[in-house]
Every structure is written in structure tokens, then in C-alpha cells.
Amino acid sequence: MLPAPLWAAPVPVVTWPTAQYNPNPLPDDLILPLPCGGAMAFRSATAPAQPELAPKVAGRDFSAVGGPFRDGQGKPRLLVGKYEVNRLQVAAVGAFSNGSACPRRNFRTDGSRPPRSVGRRP
């Protein structure tokens, strides 16, 4: 039996203005494309190799998070969102997951505003 052919997914193209997803770019920012031409900026942060469990204080758990990624020297890293997720980013991912059309982009009113609600109906 022959192996199934490998098909490459189309390369996402970011068409949104940079100011809408990374208004203060730095050389080592990681930009991940989103559906509908969008993007999101992340920063890499050092994470402990083995998170230590901290005791609960007043019912809160203060345990550290371990990094799922590794840098070139094998040190654990986390990717942290550089900015709050904005309304257009939420709408773009929602449209993709629902199979609906991309949202109408209004960068002036929605591009830099956080969503009103996430995970629940407004």
C-alpha cells in the first residue's frame, strides 16, 4: 500500500495593519497569524524546568507554570501574549471555528478594544 500524499496547508497571510496587533514591535516578538488576515504578538519568557508546588494561601494556589517550549540551549520557555486580545482577533477566530465569513474589519472601533465577553454570549 502506498502512503497517502502529504498536502501542505496554505500559508496564512497577515493583511491587518501592524498597529492593530503589535503597536510597539520589538525585534524578538513572535507574530502568529490568525484567520481572516489577522495576527497576534507574543513574547517568549523563561520558565522553570520543574515548577515547584507552592502551598495554598487563603484558598489560592500559587504553583508555577512549566514551559512547554525549549530555546536553542534547551531551557524551557513560555509564549505570553504581548497585548490583550482585541475584538477583531476574537471575531476572526470565531468566524474560522464556526465556518462563517470573516468579520467586517473596523480597525478604528474594534481593533484595539478588548472583547466585551469571551466564552459567553453578550
C-alpha positions as CSV (number, residue, x, y, z in Angstrom):
1,M,0.0,0.0,0.0
2,L,1.3,3.4,-0.9
3,P,1.4,6.2,1.7
4,A,-1.1,9.0,1.4
5,P,0.3,12.1,-0.3
6,L,1.2,15.0,2.0
7,W,-0.7,18.2,1.3
8,A,0.6,21.5,2.5
9,A,-1.8,23.9,4.1
10,P,-1.9,27.3,2.6
11,V,0.5,29.8,4.2
12,P,-1.6,32.3,6.2
13,V,-1.0,35.9,5.1
14,V,-1.3,38.8,7.6
15,T,-3.2,41.7,6.0
16,W,-4.1,43.7,9.1
17,P,-2.1,46.8,9.8
18,T,0.8,46.1,12.2
19,A,-0.5,48.8,14.6
20,Q,-3.6,46.6,15.2
21,Y,-1.8,43.6,16.6
22,N,1.6,44.9,17.6
23,P,1.7,48.7,18.1
24,N,5.1,48.6,19.8
25,P,7.1,46.0,17.8
26,L,10.4,44.6,19.2
27,P,12.9,42.6,17.2
28,D,12.3,39.3,19.1
29,D,8.5,39.4,19.0
30,L,6.8,36.3,17.8
31,I,3.9,37.0,15.4
32,L,1.4,34.2,14.8
33,P,-1.1,34.6,12.0
34,L,-4.8,34.3,12.7
35,P,-7.7,33.5,10.3
36,C,-9.0,36.3,8.2
37,G,-5.6,38.0,7.7
38,G,-5.2,38.8,11.4
39,A,-2.2,38.3,13.7
40,M,-1.3,38.2,17.4
41,A,2.0,39.2,19.0
42,F,3.7,37.1,21.7
43,R,6.8,37.3,23.8
44,S,9.0,34.5,25.0
45,A,9.6,34.2,28.7
46,T,11.9,31.9,30.7
47,A,10.0,29.2,32.7
48,P,11.3,26.9,35.4
49,A,12.4,23.5,34.3
50,Q,10.4,21.8,37.0
51,P,7.7,24.0,38.6
52,E,7.7,24.0,42.3
53,L,4.5,23.5,44.1
54,A,3.7,26.3,46.4
55,P,1.3,26.0,49.4
56,K,-2.2,27.3,49.1
57,V,-2.6,30.7,50.7
58,A,-6.1,31.7,51.6
59,G,-7.5,29.1,49.2
60,R,-5.4,30.2,46.3
61,D,-2.9,28.0,44.5
62,F,0.4,29.8,43.7
63,S,2.1,27.0,41.8
64,A,4.5,27.9,39.0
65,V,3.8,27.0,35.3
66,G,6.4,25.0,33.4
67,G,7.4,26.0,29.9
68,P,6.2,23.7,27.1
69,F,8.8,25.1,24.5
70,R,12.6,25.0,24.6
71,D,15.0,27.5,23.4
72,G,18.3,26.8,21.5
73,Q,20.0,25.8,24.7
74,G,17.2,23.5,25.9
75,K,15.9,25.9,28.5
76,P,12.1,25.9,29.0
77,R,10.2,28.8,27.6
78,L,6.6,30.1,27.6
79,L,4.9,32.2,25.0
80,V,3.0,35.1,26.6
81,G,0.5,37.3,24.7
82,K,2.1,40.7,24.4
83,Y,-1.3,42.6,24.4
84,E,-4.9,41.9,25.4
85,V,-6.8,40.0,22.8
86,N,-8.9,42.5,20.9
87,R,-12.4,42.2,19.4
88,L,-11.2,41.6,15.8
89,Q,-8.9,38.8,16.9
90,V,-11.8,37.1,18.8
91,A,-14.1,37.6,15.8
92,A,-11.6,36.2,13.4
93,V,-11.0,33.0,15.4
94,G,-14.8,32.7,16.0
95,A,-15.6,33.0,12.3
96,F,-13.0,30.4,11.4
97,S,-14.2,27.9,14.0
98,N,-17.9,28.4,13.0
99,G,-17.1,28.2,9.3
100,S,-18.7,31.7,8.8
101,A,-17.4,34.7,6.8
102,C,-14.6,36.8,8.2
103,P,-15.8,39.8,10.3
104,R,-16.0,43.2,8.7
105,R,-12.9,45.0,9.9
106,N,-13.4,48.3,11.6
107,F,-9.9,49.0,13.0
108,R,-11.0,52.4,14.3
109,T,-13.6,51.0,16.7
110,D,-12.7,47.3,17.2
111,G,-9.1,46.9,16.5
112,S,-7.6,47.9,19.8
113,R,-10.6,47.2,22.1
114,P,-10.8,44.2,24.3
115,P,-13.8,41.9,23.7
116,R,-16.9,42.5,25.9
117,S,-17.1,38.9,26.8
118,V,-15.2,35.8,26.0
119,G,-16.7,32.3,26.1
120,R,-20.2,33.5,26.8
121,R,-22.9,35.3,24.9
122,P,-23.0,39.1,25.5
